[in-house]
Amino acid sequence: MQDLNLTLFDYDLELLRVIANRWDVDLNTRDPHEAAVRLAAAMRVPERVEDIWNRLDDDQRRALQTLLGSGGKMATPMFARMFGEIRAMGPGKLEREKPYLEPLNLAEALYYRGLIANKL
């Protein structure tokens, strides 16, 4: 399993903002590296983790437990067959379409909360 900081360093600022919003974190920076560090720190706070867990519905929890049960890693094609594909979107499309407001599937619901990474 890749380190949280390294995963977040791969994300653009818009995606970091989306995830931060889900975690009730105010990033207040335009530097993606600094935003990733701040978000990773907030995502390690046990009370925040519990709050996010409590916001998940049963299907989302089940999908996350399936992933955790496989050691925190699963091939993208297998995960996509089970829980759906994450649509590829750059910062502009992400901002315009706001897929995080109505995710198409469980994978997107977890991805836009920062609970899974989309590593192809």
PyMOL commands that set and color helices and strands:
alter all, ss='L'
color gray80, all
select helices_A, chain A and resi 4-9+13-22+32-43+46-55+58-69+76-83+91-97+106-111
alter helices_A, ss='H'
color red, helices_A
deselect
rebuild
show_as cartoon
